[in-house]
Amino acid sequence: MHGRPRVTVKAEGSAAGQQKAAESNKKALRLRALQEKVLTWHQQNVYSAEALAASASLLELNPDVYVTWNYRKKAFAHRCHALEEGEDGGKKGEGWGGERGAGGGRKGEG
């Protein structure tokens, strides 16, 4: 924030500081791995349930990745179209892993 001094963690600092740095590094590695996976799927036009779950995890870690939002929108549209056409091999409405989509459905829908 503006006007606040930046606090840095030194490598030879306290045990709590080292633990915080290790957790931060772990989160950064997870973020990078998810970004690589999602961007690869985006380039290859993969719209599987696993891809949707990975994009959701990535957006939970960093919601400012606009490419991921756009990919997720395309994946939902593709999956909706596939379900309408019956291309997923399941009944209409299946294949979302129990989710109802972005809106969550209306009250009273079964």
Steps between C-alpha positions, in 0.01 A plus 500: 500500500601860468703648783573167668852360526560175316576206726746250354584155630872435536635152430678483835205651688285341764342158466158658449641716221657199332176306527307788347751522213474124441120521488521792259737305274272197510201715401701659217604158366139379510386817324760458224414133449127578474568789261707277271239224506204733434680696226599176326141377510382839375737484201391142425128579544454241777172556685481202737363496854859477625586817305207684657607388847859611437385838371285543811798421723716746308240774533472436875875558529510800265171641366683763292599255222258613230611232254372241747160672528470502120607135476249403769223684314588314177517168686155550656352598164658197334380263773147646491486459123635143525238411762221647289619300199546184708869474408616416853335159494298574811152625573422864452616689808767250603873551479543799728610310807195604699533868415214688341720740310587864559151606611431208730150449359172659596306432816259216455684341206550130541 
